[in-house]
Amino acid sequence: MKEHSELFEYTSGRWIWNDALKHSERRRVFNVSEFKRFAAAAVNQNVEDVASFEKLAEGGFNRTFLITMRDGFQFVGRIPYPITEPRHLVVASEVATMDFLRSHGVPVPQIYSYSATSENAAGTEYLFMELIRGTNLGDIWFDLSEKARITVITELVELESRLFALPFPASGSLYFTKDLQTGSSKVDIPIANSARDSHFCIGPDTRLGLWYGKRLNLQIDRGPCTFAFLLTIGYELPHSPTTTSTKYPKDTDPAAALTAGAKKEIAYLTKFGKPIHPFQRLRREIYNYQKQSPSDHLDSLDKYLRIAPYLIPDNNETLTRPTLRHPDLQPNNVFVSDELKITGLIDWQHCAILPLFLQCGIPNSLQNYGDSVSESLITPELPHNFDELSESEQFEQVVLLRRRQLHYFYVAMTAKLNSTHYDALAYDFSMLRRKLFDHASYPWEGDNVTLKVDLIHLMKNWSNIAAPKSSASGDARPPCPISFPEDEVSECVRLNAAQVEADEQLQACRDVIGIGPEGWVPLEQYEEIKQREIKLKADALEAAESGEERARLSEHWIFGDFDEEEYS
């Protein structure tokens, strides 16, 4: 095993904080000889035909290997890290998702072979798949011209329109029927488009937040959730006496999908919740470095469950239809040809099917929310006095223009090529509905404000969100089922503003030393960036006005090692 140690270790970079922990979480020992044998068999060759086996890439959840056969054929092998959970479902679902999409003409890698269990001679879950040809969009993204960016965005939106058109009988994640245990909750995909679909089903949702840390072993409902709209498009779900597959939708609305994440977090906090400091360490000063009680967040989650049914678009079957979308549509997951045609989309791990009104949104890599020009959808352009600005100011304006263009072009192309998605984006309070859903589903990290301020915004806009209900006396709008005292509203808004400011300060500190949100840096840049971080800390400690402030800064240093276990 020692001769293969580099294959087991994470070697692509380091972390500014908790570096040893991050590496241990990504160390995966497996039987290399058996893995090669499985690889060769996946492409109908013998292990002696494997000419080379080398590490290709290391992502957030997996390690990939490039396998080259003696005849020159190349393909990819991939294994999950120990921290990737639930491994069986995650591997099984991603394989089924890619196979399903490929059968519908979506450019994803072909799967040659896989194992969703580590109970094999290699001692690891794995999948072997096609090596996508083309250029990784992330390698050229920042060098593309405006015209080229429009071309790529058009390609992405057109591809999304094809994904959005795929009909599904439930929310959850895709699987091969054979990969879910007998008795598991599942909804078979009807034989509607082709006979090939008959071996697929929808089972538990694999989104990371539903399984993170100690949530993994909670006995809670993670789907699938079925929807009444299927009956309107002629779907009749098959029934098998050997499974708990659903013959007809058991729910009449998407409320189950809306509330699953919140119910999961309530179960977690009820069993494991304890006071903790905010995970974002610059926020801790706002609360005088006092730990925050989960009871406040539990109260917000309870309020969320009371308003959740009203978040469902009223009498709009299109917006509630189950929709599949790529879980992380960003340049590094896209491959393109020399003509900028998409040749492949990779990394479908943790992919989920959700109601359209929860799936809609501009991808994070393209959105520029918070900017008034972007949100008003004004055609972006450089300021009229651009030539009079300094060189640094011109650079800032060019960067801002690029962000605005990406946002604008995506929305414009969506309106033109994917009207279903555009209608969902334009639906009243679409973003607030999604924010409430997301913030109620996120693992709690000592933040009692973000969800609460969303609920306050909902309460203030209740008359515009809650649809009138017909009654004998005419249409009557239901009263808002939640309320907050005025002083509590004022304090929550104040704390939220303080947290936003702290987040902006943290981002400025990251920019100074040159790291992303996770603290990861390329191996060759680690020493230089670490020295910047050390200097930043020294400057902060020197600027402290008292010994107490200096001690707290040191104890809660934003880029220092800390115990992550209490946040899992």
Order of alpha helices (4+ residues) and beta strands (2+ residues): alpha-beta-alpha-alpha-beta-beta-beta-alpha-beta-beta-beta-alpha-alpha-beta-beta-beta-beta-beta-alpha-alpha-alpha-beta-beta-beta-beta-alpha-alpha-alpha-alpha-alpha-alpha-alpha-beta-beta-alpha-beta-alpha-alpha
